[in-house]
């Protein structure tokens, strides 16, 4: 099972150092979250920069709120990132749930799921080299990965699971303990069979971690509360933060036991020494 790192967003100037240190270590992936109306770096631009500063580690959106993006431009951006990274890019996708993001992007929050379904059809068509739409030609460049970058869908609703079978390569489950993730993983496998997809879906779990001093842990909790400060779940998510090597090892082992192909350790504090602490704890 692979172990990746989710990157903190509170100090973008440190992300190059995070990426280089992770690339020199045992980690498989660098993940980066998305919001529009928030103080976070734009993920595709940031991951392109980090891909250029690294040589082997994968880069991944975790997750990109695709409905707030222009579809044609997104097709070009993602194909370019996949090409420039040598196929090291994974597009993690979600519908989002913040009304201010949708307002700023000029989309109807009530149609974001239907919009995403329409976007996925266009993205898959474009990545395969077909004309984008009637009257317009293909949009390049050709991705390094045949058919487009790997796509993982995140979310908890049945529609998100269904999209894995229809459009995706796998599922990304975030901020849920293993006993709940187990059911989601099994549902993904059933949908995969329903659509008669070959092989197996990739199953990726994300857990929130902070390993270090009390200041590191408190910074992480503060950043989680700020990001999830909508819908009344901020304290619940912050209280689920894993803060000891034992907790992180045990949760990682359980995720492996329910079939996770990869676990992303999402770091909410900019304390870069966590890269080495987590490597020591797990490897």
Backbone as CSV, one residue per row, in Angstrom:
resi,resn,N_x,N_y,N_z,CA_x,CA_y,CA_z,C_x,C_y,C_z
1,UNK,0.841,-1.199,0.000,0.000,0.000,0.000,0.874,1.247,0.000
2,UNK,0.513,2.217,-0.833,1.261,3.458,-0.916,0.800,4.453,0.137
3,UNK,1.705,5.351,0.521,1.407,6.406,1.493,1.760,7.744,0.857
4,UNK,0.769,8.642,0.778,0.995,9.969,0.239,0.833,11.035,1.300
5,UNK,1.144,12.267,0.932,1.024,13.409,1.835,0.088,14.447,1.233
6,UNK,-0.828,14.954,2.053,-1.613,16.115,1.684,-0.906,17.368,2.151
7,UNK,-0.820,18.357,1.282,-0.018,19.545,1.567,-0.808,20.597,2.335
8,UNK,-0.181,21.255,3.301,-0.842,22.356,4.008,-0.975,23.565,3.089
9,UNK,-1.934,24.426,3.406,-2.205,25.555,2.516,-1.942,26.906,3.175
10,UNK,-1.515,26.917,4.445,-1.427,28.195,5.155,-0.173,28.984,4.805
11,UNK,0.823,28.351,4.170,2.034,29.079,3.767,2.516,28.526,2.425
12,UNK,1.933,28.991,1.299,2.292,28.449,-0.017,3.777,28.539,-0.341
13,UNK,4.480,29.498,0.247,5.904,29.650,-0.050,6.722,28.437,0.382
14,UNK,6.182,27.634,1.309,6.896,26.454,1.798,6.649,25.207,0.957
15,UNK,5.713,25.268,0.011,5.293,24.041,-0.654,6.379,23.428,-1.531
16,UNK,7.242,24.247,-2.104,8.352,23.684,-2.876,9.258,22.838,-1.980
17,UNK,9.509,23.332,-0.773,10.354,22.576,0.155,9.663,21.294,0.594
18,UNK,8.367,21.368,0.855,7.604,20.160,1.182,7.723,19.139,0.050
19,UNK,7.530,19.591,-1.167,7.536,18.674,-2.305,8.893,18.013,-2.492
20,UNK,9.966,18.799,-2.416,11.300,18.232,-2.618,11.656,17.240,-1.523
21,UNK,11.273,17.559,-0.281,11.590,16.641,0.807,10.790,15.348,0.681
22,UNK,9.509,15.459,0.304,8.684,14.265,0.120,9.176,13.430,-1.056
23,UNK,9.613,14.095,-2.120,10.105,13.403,-3.309,11.376,12.618,-3.003
24,UNK,12.172,13.122,-2.066,13.408,12.437,-1.678,13.141,11.299,-0.697
25,UNK,11.925,11.201,-0.201,11.582,10.188,0.782,10.744,9.064,0.199
26,UNK,9.971,8.395,1.063,9.255,7.195,0.624,7.815,7.443,0.168
27,UNK,7.380,8.681,0.118,5.972,8.951,-0.132,5.631,8.863,-1.622
28,UNK,4.365,8.509,-1.906,3.940,8.219,-3.267,3.282,9.394,-3.971
29,UNK,2.629,10.281,-3.221,1.761,11.302,-3.826,1.779,12.570,-2.989
30,UNK,1.633,13.705,-3.667,1.377,14.987,-3.011,-0.027,15.431,-3.383
31,UNK,-0.899,15.611,-2.384,-2.264,16.050,-2.627,-2.453,17.504,-2.236
32,UNK,-3.361,18.188,-2.924,-3.640,19.589,-2.617,-5.123,19.865,-2.793
33,UNK,-5.719,20.498,-1.768,-7.154,20.758,-1.785,-7.508,21.961,-2.653
34,UNK,-8.824,22.173,-2.810,-9.322,23.243,-3.657,-10.446,23.987,-2.958
35,UNK,-10.485,25.272,-3.146,-11.603,26.175,-2.861,-11.432,27.363,-3.779
36,UNK,-12.511,28.071,-4.026,-12.416,29.304,-4.805,-12.398,30.507,-3.876
37,UNK,-13.427,30.631,-3.039,-13.506,31.770,-2.114,-12.826,31.371,-0.806
38,UNK,-11.512,31.341,-0.838,-10.729,30.932,0.331,-9.278,31.317,0.094
39,UNK,-8.490,31.366,1.154,-7.092,31.794,1.069,-6.178,30.597,0.830
40,UNK,-6.414,29.881,-0.256,-5.577,28.738,-0.620,-4.969,28.973,-1.993
41,UNK,-3.813,28.379,-2.280,-3.240,28.521,-3.621,-4.052,27.729,-4.638
42,UNK,-4.133,28.239,-5.867,-4.861,27.526,-6.916,-4.155,26.193,-7.167
43,UNK,-4.885,25.070,-7.105,-4.203,23.772,-7.080,-3.521,23.369,-8.375
44,UNK,-4.103,23.620,-9.536,-3.475,23.157,-10.772,-2.181,23.903,-11.055
45,UNK,-2.189,25.213,-10.842,-0.955,25.989,-11.009,0.100,25.519,-10.012
46,UNK,-0.318,25.321,-8.781,0.630,24.915,-7.734,1.207,23.535,-8.017
47,UNK,0.349,22.583,-8.383,0.833,21.227,-8.638,1.734,21.175,-9.865
48,UNK,1.475,22.020,-10.864,2.369,22.075,-12.017,3.758,22.539,-11.593
49,UNK,3.798,23.525,-10.702,5.079,24.009,-10.186,5.793,22.915,-9.410
50,UNK,5.044,22.205,-8.576,5.648,21.157,-7.750,6.088,19.963,-8.596
51,UNK,5.339,19.663,-9.651,5.745,18.569,-10.535,7.081,18.893,-11.205
52,UNK,7.273,20.169,-11.545,8.535,20.564,-12.159,9.706,20.544,-11.196
53,UNK,9.418,20.609,-9.891,10.472,20.613,-8.877,10.773,19.216,-8.341
54,UNK,10.061,18.205,-8.831,10.232,16.833,-8.349,10.471,15.904,-9.535
55,UNK,10.833,14.664,-9.237,11.171,13.755,-10.331,10.361,12.465,-10.345
56,UNK,9.805,12.044,-9.201,9.126,10.741,-9.198,7.769,10.769,-8.521
57,UNK,7.550,11.643,-7.546,6.323,11.617,-6.759,5.146,12.121,-7.597
58,UNK,3.959,11.526,-7.384,2.771,11.945,-8.105,2.188,13.212,-7.482
59,UNK,1.407,13.948,-8.273,0.702,15.124,-7.778,-0.788,14.926,-8.024
60,UNK,-1.596,15.398,-7.079,-3.015,15.047,-7.099,-3.876,16.167,-6.520
61,UNK,-4.968,16.492,-7.191,-5.950,17.396,-6.598,-6.817,16.592,-5.641
62,UNK,-7.123,17.219,-4.497,-7.765,16.414,-3.435,-8.771,17.242,-2.637
63,UNK,-9.883,17.559,-3.253,-10.288,17.306,-4.623,-10.547,18.637,-5.319
64,UNK,-10.463,18.628,-6.663,-10.756,19.823,-7.439,-12.272,19.964,-7.568
65,UNK,-12.780,21.166,-7.275,-14.215,21.422,-7.387,-14.491,21.758,-8.850
66,UNK,-14.668,20.732,-9.634,-14.723,20.879,-11.089,-15.886,21.757,-11.563
67,UNK,-17.083,21.710,-10.970,-18.172,22.542,-11.503,-17.890,24.045,-11.528
68,UNK,-16.975,24.543,-10.703,-16.696,25.987,-10.725,-15.681,26.356,-11.810
69,UNK,-15.199,25.376,-12.561,-14.192,25.617,-13.593,-14.821,25.628,-14.981
70,UNK,-14.256,26.433,-15.878,-14.605,26.388,-17.287,-14.106,25.069,-17.869
71,UNK,-14.995,24.317,-18.519,-14.670,22.941,-18.906,-13.581,22.871,-19.974
72,UNK,-13.668,23.709,-20.992,-12.676,23.655,-22.063,-11.290,24.022,-21.550
73,UNK,-11.215,25.059,-20.736,-9.930,25.456,-20.176,-9.402,24.372,-19.242
74,UNK,-10.303,23.774,-18.454,-9.881,22.701,-17.543,-9.337,21.507,-18.320
75,UNK,-9.957,21.177,-19.439,-9.459,20.073,-20.261,-8.024,20.340,-20.707
76,UNK,-7.761,21.576,-21.102,-6.411,21.934,-21.558,-5.427,21.956,-20.400
77,UNK,-5.838,22.522,-19.266,-4.954,22.601,-18.101,-4.554,21.210,-17.612
78,UNK,-5.534,20.323,-17.481,-5.248,18.993,-16.932,-4.429,18.147,-17.893
79,UNK,-4.707,18.274,-19.200,-3.894,17.545,-20.174,-2.456,18.056,-20.163
80,UNK,-2.300,19.359,-20.032,-0.959,19.950,-19.981,-0.204,19.476,-18.747
81,UNK,-0.872,19.480,-17.602,-0.220,19.045,-16.369,0.169,17.576,-16.443
82,UNK,-0.702,16.755,-17.010,-0.371,15.339,-17.165,0.822,15.167,-18.100
83,UNK,0.848,15.946,-19.156,1.943,15.845,-20.142,3.263,16.316,-19.542
84,UNK,3.247,17.472,-18.886,4.487,18.024,-18.344,5.036,17.202,-17.186
85,UNK,4.147,16.534,-16.457,4.599,15.726,-15.320,4.987,14.313,-15.731
86,UNK,4.859,13.989,-17.006,5.173,12.641,-17.456,4.176,11.608,-16.963
87,UNK,2.910,12.012,-16.856,1.874,11.083,-16.406,1.792,10.921,-14.907
88,UNK,2.364,11.871,-14.164,2.359,11.760,-12.695,1.178,12.487,-12.048
89,UNK,0.176,12.845,-12.818,-0.926,13.652,-12.317,-2.187,12.817,-12.129
90,UNK,-2.820,12.951,-10.970,-4.129,12.366,-10.698,-5.116,13.498,-10.450
91,UNK,-6.238,13.449,-11.157,-7.286,14.458,-10.999,-8.334,13.929,-10.029
92,UNK,-8.238,14.364,-8.771,-9.285,14.080,-7.804,-10.389,15.099,-7.962
93,UNK,-11.644,14.631,-8.015,-12.772,15.483,-8.388,-13.868,15.432,-7.326
94,UNK,-14.483,16.592,-7.060,-15.667,16.665,-6.210,-16.614,17.728,-6.739
95,UNK,-17.840,17.727,-6.212,-18.820,18.735,-6.641,-18.768,19.984,-5.777
96,UNK,-18.172,19.893,-4.591,-18.169,21.032,-3.685,-19.528,21.209,-3.024
97,UNK,-19.584,22.093,-2.043,-20.829,22.319,-1.336,-20.959,23.713,-0.759
98,UNK,-20.013,24.606,-1.097,-20.030,25.960,-0.555,-20.724,26.891,-1.534
99,UNK,-21.750,27.565,-1.058,-22.521,28.429,-1.927,-21.693,29.596,-2.450
100,UNK,-20.747,30.102,-1.614,-19.970,31.252,-2.076,-19.062,30.891,-3.246
101,UNK,-18.539,29.660,-3.275,-17.744,29.235,-4.426,-18.577,29.277,-5.706
102,UNK,-19.799,28.768,-5.615,-20.669,28.726,-6.787,-21.080,30.126,-7.220
103,UNK,-21.370,30.987,-6.262,-21.738,32.365,-6.593,-20.592,33.075,-7.315
104,UNK,-19.368,32.909,-6.813,-18.219,33.566,-7.425,-17.958,33.046,-8.834
105,UNK,-18.238,31.751,-9.056,-18.009,31.154,-10.372,-19.180,31.375,-11.322
106,UNK,-20.295,31.864,-10.790,-21.453,32.120,-11.632,-22.215,30.875,-12.027
107,UNK,-22.241,29.853,-11.149,-22.993,28.638,-11.443,-24.073,28.434,-10.388
108,UNK,-25.068,27.650,-10.744,-26.178,27.337,-9.853,-25.781,26.156,-8.973
109,UNK,-25.728,26.362,-7.658,-25.305,25.293,-6.759,-26.220,24.083,-6.859
110,UNK,-27.482,24.304,-7.239,-28.433,23.194,-7.327,-28.184,22.322,-8.553
111,UNK,-27.401,22.822,-9.517,-27.130,22.067,-10.745,-25.689,21.554,-10.807
112,UNK,-24.957,21.671,-9.720,-23.536,21.361,-9.820,-23.277,19.883,-10.129
113,UNK,-24.118,18.983,-9.630,-23.943,17.571,-9.945,-24.207,17.277,-11.410
114,UNK,-25.293,17.814,-11.941,-25.598,17.621,-13.361,-24.522,18.269,-14.231
115,UNK,-24.054,19.425,-13.787,-22.985,20.096,-14.539,-21.729,19.223,-14.567
116,UNK,-21.384,18.609,-13.446,-20.199,17.757,-13.405,-20.339,16.579,-14.363
117,UNK,-21.506,15.972,-14.425,-21.708,14.858,-15.352,-21.479,15.312,-16.798
118,UNK,-22.009,16.487,-17.140,-21.798,17.020,-18.486,-20.316,17.311,-18.724
119,UNK,-19.647,17.849,-17.714,-18.224,18.164,-17.853,-17.387,16.914,-18.063
120,UNK,-17.716,15.835,-17.354,-16.920,14.617,-17.484,-17.007,14.045,-18.891
121,UNK,-18.186,14.110,-19.500,-18.324,13.645,-20.876,-17.416,14.453,-21.804
122,UNK,-17.394,15.764,-21.600,-16.558,16.628,-22.436,-15.072,16.418,-22.159
123,UNK,-14.703,16.255,-20.893,-13.290,16.037,-20.561,-12.786,14.738,-21.173
124,UNK,-13.532,13.667,-21.016,-13.097,12.382,-21.571,-12.980,12.455,-23.089
125,UNK,-13.940,13.140,-23.720,-13.894,13.285,-25.182,-12.654,14.074,-25.601
126,UNK,-12.390,15.155,-24.904,-11.265,16.012,-25.266,-9.939,15.302,-25.063
127,UNK,-9.772,14.647,-23.920,-8.521,13.939,-23.644,-8.233,12.835,-24.663
128,UNK,-9.288,12.283,-25.265,-9.088,11.202,-26.244,-8.730,11.732,-27.622
129,UNK,-8.737,13.082,-27.776,-8.341,13.679,-29.041,-9.476,14.018,-29.973
130,UNK,-10.728,13.796,-29.540,-11.874,14.123,-30.374,-12.151,15.628,-30.315
131,UNK,-12.910,16.154,-31.284,-13.307,17.566,-31.213,-14.054,17.849,-29.916
132,UNK,-13.815,19.025,-29.373,-14.448,19.370,-28.092,-15.966,19.423,-28.218
133,UNK,-16.453,19.994,-29.306,-17.900,20.095,-29.513,-18.146,20.304,-30.995
134,UNK,-19.406,20.266,-31.399,-19.750,20.514,-32.791,-19.333,21.934,-33.161
135,UNK,-18.552,22.040,-34.198,-18.094,23.350,-34.646,-16.759,23.763,-34.080
136,UNK,-16.218,23.001,-33.114,-14.876,23.312,-32.596,-14.025,22.059,-32.675
137,UNK,-12.738,22.256,-32.902,-11.843,21.133,-33.084,-11.301,20.590,-31.774
138,UNK,-10.317,19.705,-31.858,-9.698,19.136,-30.653,-8.953,20.202,-29.845
139,UNK,-8.843,19.956,-28.572,-8.094,20.822,-27.660,-6.884,20.043,-27.166
140,UNK,-5.692,20.484,-27.516,-4.476,19.815,-27.065,-3.900,20.490,-25.846
141,UNK,-2.782,19.955,-25.333,-1.993,18.870,-25.896,-2.566,17.497,-25.546
142,UNK,-2.041,16.476,-26.216,-2.430,15.106,-25.878,-1.847,14.753,-24.512
143,UNK,-2.660,14.245,-23.589,-2.115,13.868,-22.285,-1.062,12.766,-22.406
144,UNK,-0.161,12.727,-21.456,0.819,11.646,-21.417,0.136,10.316,-21.142
145,UNK,-0.895,10.329,-20.307,-1.642,9.126,-19.981,-2.718,8.907,-21.039
146,UNK,-2.736,7.767,-21.725,-3.746,7.542,-22.763,-5.162,7.709,-22.212
147,UNK,-5.966,8.519,-22.911,-7.330,8.751,-22.470,-7.476,9.794,-21.393
148,UNK,-6.372,10.358,-20.936,-6.427,11.411,-19.928,-5.880,10.972,-18.599
149,UNK,-5.651,11.924,-17.703,-5.087,11.586,-16.391,-6.014,10.696,-15.591
150,UNK,-5.429,9.997,-14.640,-6.226,9.194,-13.715,-7.237,10.092,-13.004
151,UNK,-8.485,9.613,-12.886,-9.552,10.377,-12.251,-10.087,9.615,-11.044
152,UNK,-10.064,10.271,-9.885,-10.665,9.733,-8.674,-11.807,10.651,-8.260
153,UNK,-12.940,10.079,-7.915,-14.058,10.869,-7.423,-14.122,10.797,-5.907
154,UNK,-14.310,11.965,-5.293,-14.505,12.037,-3.862,-15.942,12.394,-3.546
155,UNK,-16.358,12.086,-2.316,-17.723,12.390,-1.897,-18.331,11.216,-1.168
156,UNK,-19.523,11.440,-0.643,-20.192,10.422,0.168,-21.569,10.048,-0.378
157,UNK,-22.128,10.879,-1.245,-23.464,10.642,-1.773,-23.433,9.516,-2.811
158,UNK,-24.572,8.824,-2.997,-24.624,7.772,-4.019,-24.213,8.253,-5.403
159,UNK,-24.518,9.510,-5.753,-24.146,10.018,-7.079,-22.639,10.044,-7.259
160,UNK,-21.901,10.351,-6.190,-20.438,10.365,-6.281,-19.899,8.962,-6.531
161,UNK,-20.472,7.980,-5.856,-20.055,6.579,-6.055,-20.370,6.144,-7.485
162,UNK,-21.554,6.529,-7.965,-21.972,6.157,-9.311,-21.010,6.709,-10.362
163,UNK,-20.486,7.901,-10.126,-19.581,8.512,-11.110,-18.285,7.723,-11.254
164,UNK,-17.877,7.023,-10.219,-16.672,6.199,-10.342,-16.877,5.160,-11.440
165,UNK,-18.043,4.516,-11.424,-18.327,3.515,-12.448,-18.507,4.100,-13.828
166,UNK,-19.091,5.286,-13.900,-19.387,5.897,-15.196,-18.166,6.551,-15.841
167,UNK,-17.381,7.245,-15.031,-16.340,8.109,-15.596,-14.939,7.893,-15.017
168,UNK,-14.825,7.267,-13.858,-13.598,7.359,-13.095,-12.691,6.147,-13.160
169,UNK,-11.559,6.298,-12.481,-10.599,5.211,-12.310,-10.571,4.717,-10.870
170,UNK,-11.220,5.475,-9.975,-11.221,5.064,-8.579,-11.932,6.073,-7.705
171,UNK,-11.786,5.866,-6.405,-12.527,6.623,-5.391,-11.563,7.156,-4.350
172,UNK,-11.822,8.400,-3.911,-11.033,9.032,-2.855,-11.957,9.354,-1.695
173,UNK,-11.777,8.657,-0.590,-12.603,8.875,0.595,-11.851,9.699,1.615
174,UNK,-12.452,10.816,2.041,-11.737,11.757,2.901,-12.393,11.885,4.259
175,UNK,-11.532,11.942,5.299,-11.924,12.348,6.655,-13.006,11.469,7.256
176,UNK,-12.984,10.176,6.931,-13.889,9.220,7.573,-13.062,8.105,8.195
177,UNK,-13.465,7.606,9.364,-12.738,6.485,9.965,-12.935,5.215,9.147
178,UNK,-12.045,4.232,9.326,-12.101,3.024,8.487,-13.428,2.285,8.526
179,UNK,-14.115,2.253,9.671,-15.359,1.484,9.742,-16.433,2.047,8.818
180,UNK,-16.400,3.352,8.561,-17.342,3.941,7.616,-16.813,3.864,6.187
181,UNK,-15.512,3.994,6.023,-14.914,3.924,4.694,-15.078,2.535,4.081
182,UNK,-15.100,1.526,4.909,-15.252,0.155,4.435,-16.520,0.022,3.594
183,UNK,-17.632,0.561,4.102,-18.885,0.479,3.357,-18.829,1.229,2.042
184,UNK,-18.185,2.398,2.034,-18.054,3.158,0.793,-17.204,2.398,-0.226
185,UNK,-16.106,1.815,0.239,-15.255,1.041,-0.669,-16.038,-0.104,-1.305
186,UNK,-16.834,-0.817,-0.492,-17.597,-1.940,-1.029,-18.651,-1.462,-2.033
187,UNK,-19.259,-0.301,-1.765,-20.238,0.250,-2.711,-19.575,0.633,-4.030
188,UNK,-18.357,1.166,-3.949,-17.621,1.505,-5.166,-17.366,0.244,-5.990
189,UNK,-16.977,-0.820,-5.334,-16.713,-2.076,-6.048,-17.980,-2.618,-6.719
190,UNK,-19.123,-2.470,-6.053,-20.395,-2.915,-6.654,-20.744,-2.096,-7.886
191,UNK,-20.535,-0.780,-7.804,-20.813,0.075,-8.961,-19.858,-0.258,-10.102
192,UNK,-18.623,-0.545,-9.778,-17.637,-0.922,-10.796,-18.110,-2.158,-11.559
193,UNK,-18.622,-3.130,-10.828,-19.141,-4.345,-11.461,-20.412,-4.047,-12.261
194,UNK,-21.262,-3.175,-11.727,-22.504,-2.808,-12.421,-22.228,-2.274,-13.815
195,UNK,-21.176,-1.460,-13.956,-20.840,-0.884,-15.255,-19.876,-1.777,-16.045
196,UNK,-19.608,-2.961,-15.534,-18.775,-3.957,-16.213,-17.416,-3.385,-16.597
197,UNK,-16.833,-2.646,-15.642,-15.519,-2.090,-15.866,-14.455,-3.171,-15.653
198,UNK,-13.414,-3.192,-16.451,-12.362,-4.199,-16.279,-11.498,-3.902,-15.057
199,UNK,-10.896,-4.932,-14.510,-9.996,-4.758,-13.384,-10.729,-4.314,-12.127
200,UNK,-10.070,-3.474,-11.334,-10.625,-3.010,-10.060,-10.449,-1.505,-9.943
201,UNK,-11.356,-0.841,-9.221,-11.173,0.590,-8.995,-10.052,0.847,-8.005
202,UNK,-9.327,1.948,-8.189,-8.363,2.358,-7.171,-9.125,2.897,-5.976
203,UNK,-8.719,2.485,-4.788,-9.377,2.901,-3.554,-8.365,3.664,-2.710
204,UNK,-8.656,4.943,-2.485,-7.732,5.820,-1.763,-8.452,6.404,-0.559
205,UNK,-7.802,6.362,0.590,-8.350,6.929,1.827,-7.497,8.104,2.261
206,UNK,-8.147,9.133,2.765,-7.431,10.283,3.317,-7.747,10.404,4.797
207,UNK,-6.716,10.658,5.594,-6.951,10.946,7.011,-6.146,12.175,7.402
208,UNK,-6.697,12.950,8.313,-6.077,14.199,8.739,-5.102,13.944,9.876
209,UNK,-3.877,14.467,9.741,-2.837,14.182,10.717,-2.084,15.459,11.071
210,UNK,-1.475,15.434,12.248,-0.519,16.465,12.668,0.431,15.798,13.637
211,UNK,1.697,15.763,13.296,2.679,15.065,14.116,3.803,16.023,14.472
212,UNK,3.835,16.405,15.740,4.866,17.346,16.164,4.531,17.970,17.500
213,UNK,4.938,19.210,17.676,4.752,19.917,18.935,3.286,20.276,19.136
214,UNK,2.982,20.762,20.327,1.626,21.224,20.615,1.229,22.358,19.674
215,UNK,2.186,23.231,19.341,1.895,24.322,18.416,1.525,23.790,17.029
216,UNK,2.229,22.754,16.592,1.932,22.143,15.303,0.513,21.595,15.274
217,UNK,0.154,20.888,16.337,-1.180,20.286,16.420,-2.258,21.359,16.479
218,UNK,-2.031,22.385,17.264,-3.039,23.449,17.380,-3.182,24.237,16.084
219,UNK,-2.061,24.460,15.380,-2.137,25.115,14.079,-2.968,24.280,13.112
220,UNK,-2.766,22.976,13.139,-3.531,22.091,12.260,-5.021,22.156,12.575
221,UNK,-5.372,22.106,13.841,-6.796,22.164,14.223,-7.415,23.502,13.814
222,UNK,-6.657,24.581,14.009,-7.151,25.899,13.602,-7.425,25.936,12.099
223,UNK,-6.505,25.397,11.301,-6.659,25.425,9.853,-7.814,24.544,9.390
224,UNK,-8.009,23.413,10.047,-9.150,22.550,9.712,-10.462,23.276,9.984
225,UNK,-10.545,23.904,11.157,-11.790,24.620,11.498,-12.071,25.745,10.499
226,UNK,-11.025,26.425,10.075,-11.207,27.506,9.112,-11.716,26.971,7.782
227,UNK,-11.148,25.882,7.321,-11.541,25.329,6.023,-12.956,24.760,6.057
228,UNK,-13.311,24.103,7.153,-14.626,23.457,7.263,-15.652,24.326,7.973
229,UNK,-15.396,25.621,8.035,-16.308,26.521,8.746,-17.559,26.806,7.918
230,UNK,-18.282,25.758,7.644,-19.584,25.848,6.992,-20.299,24.531,7.312
231,UNK,-21.574,24.567,7.470,-22.314,23.324,7.653,-22.214,22.691,9.024
232,UNK,-21.493,23.315,9.966,-21.500,22.814,11.331,-20.631,21.609,11.621
233,UNK,-19.667,21.274,10.749,-18.851,20.064,10.967,-17.410,20.376,11.351
234,UNK,-17.066,21.645,11.506,-15.660,22.013,11.692,-15.062,21.377,12.933
235,UNK,-15.748,21.466,14.072,-15.210,20.895,15.303,-15.121,19.378,15.216
236,UNK,-16.107,18.765,14.593,-16.093,17.297,14.450,-14.870,16.841,13.664
237,UNK,-14.582,17.524,12.553,-13.427,17.142,11.737,-12.125,17.417,12.493
238,UNK,-12.048,18.577,13.157,-10.837,18.920,13.906,-10.582,17.936,15.036
239,UNK,-11.637,17.484,15.686,-11.477,16.531,16.789,-11.047,15.150,16.316
240,UNK,-11.229,14.877,15.035,-10.790,13.590,14.497,-9.346,13.570,14.042
241,UNK,-8.625,14.669,14.234,-7.217,14.751,13.840,-6.392,13.691,14.578
242,UNK,-5.551,12.972,13.837,-4.658,11.971,14.429,-3.319,12.632,14.727
243,UNK,-2.831,12.481,15.968,-1.698,13.300,16.411,-0.552,12.501,17.018
244,UNK,-0.602,11.172,16.986,0.507,10.377,17.518,0.930,9.334,16.491
245,UNK,2.196,8.906,16.515,2.615,7.863,15.592,1.773,6.592,15.710
246,UNK,1.395,6.234,16.936,0.606,5.014,17.147,-0.760,5.130,16.466
247,UNK,-1.440,6.264,16.660,-2.750,6.452,16.031,-2.645,6.385,14.511
248,UNK,-1.632,7.024,13.975,-1.478,7.083,12.517,-1.140,5.704,11.956
249,UNK,-0.236,4.979,12.630,0.107,3.623,12.175,-1.108,2.704,12.221
250,UNK,-1.849,2.750,13.310,-2.992,1.854,13.454,-4.059,2.140,12.408
251,UNK,-4.355,3.421,12.183,-5.367,3.759,11.185,-4.907,3.352,9.789
252,UNK,-3.628,3.569,9.496,-3.097,3.180,8.190,-3.226,1.681,7.973
253,UNK,-2.899,0.904,8.996,-3.008,-0.555,8.900,-4.449,-0.992,8.662
254,UNK,-5.392,-0.353,9.344,-6.796,-0.726,9.175,-7.278,-0.370,7.767
255,UNK,-6.889,0.788,7.269,-7.256,1.140,5.898,-6.697,0.115,4.908
256,UNK,-5.462,-0.328,5.132,-4.916,-1.367,4.277,-5.725,-2.638,4.355
257,UNK,-6.219,-2.954,5.555,-7.008,-4.160,5.744,-8.350,-4.149,5.045
258,UNK,-8.911,-2.964,4.782,-10.193,-2.901,4.076,-10.008,-2.653,2.581
259,UNK,-8.761,-2.702,2.127,-8.521,-2.688,0.693,-8.012,-1.405,0.100
260,UNK,-7.590,-0.447,0.925,-7.069,0.803,0.370,-5.777,0.542,-0.405
261,UNK,-5.693,1.090,-1.595,-4.464,1.008,-2.380,-3.467,2.077,-1.957
262,UNK,-3.995,3.158,-1.387,-3.150,4.266,-0.969,-3.847,4.998,0.169
263,UNK,-3.063,5.501,1.097,-3.568,6.360,2.169,-2.846,7.698,2.069
264,UNK,-3.630,8.773,2.033,-3.069,10.122,1.998,-3.130,10.702,3.403
265,UNK,-1.982,11.063,3.952,-1.894,11.693,5.262,-1.979,13.195,5.052
266,UNK,-3.141,13.778,5.335,-3.303,15.203,5.053,-2.784,16.029,6.219
267,UNK,-1.773,16.843,5.920,-1.083,17.639,6.936,-1.642,19.066,6.915
268,UNK,-2.237,19.480,7.983,-2.891,20.795,8.032,-2.014,21.873,8.664
269,UNK,-0.832,21.502,9.110,0.113,22.475,9.664,1.307,22.588,8.728
270,UNK,1.852,23.781,8.594,2.973,24.011,7.675,4.324,23.573,8.232
271,UNK,4.362,22.998,9.424,5.597,22.489,10.026,6.191,21.407,9.119
272,UNK,7.237,21.764,8.365,7.773,20.867,7.338,8.466,19.641,7.923
273,UNK,8.883,19.703,9.171,9.531,18.549,9.778,8.575,17.368,9.930
274,UNK,7.298,17.606,9.710,6.343,16.495,9.722,6.648,15.470,8.630
275,UNK,7.238,15.917,7.525,7.578,14.973,6.454,8.487,13.870,6.996
276,UNK,9.521,14.282,7.741,10.454,13.295,8.292,9.821,12.511,9.442
277,UNK,9.029,13.181,10.276,8.394,12.482,11.390,7.449,11.385,10.893
278,UNK,6.674,11.720,9.878,5.730,10.733,9.334,6.470,9.600,8.634
279,UNK,7.554,9.921,7.947,8.356,8.847,7.321,8.922,7.918,8.389
280,UNK,9.429,8.470,9.483,9.967,7.647,10.563,8.863,6.803,11.209
281,UNK,7.671,7.379,11.350,6.575,6.671,12.007,6.044,5.508,11.196
282,UNK,6.082,5.631,9.861,5.416,4.639,9.025,6.353,3.767,8.205
283,UNK,7.601,4.219,8.014,8.513,3.456,7.167,9.727,2.978,7.928
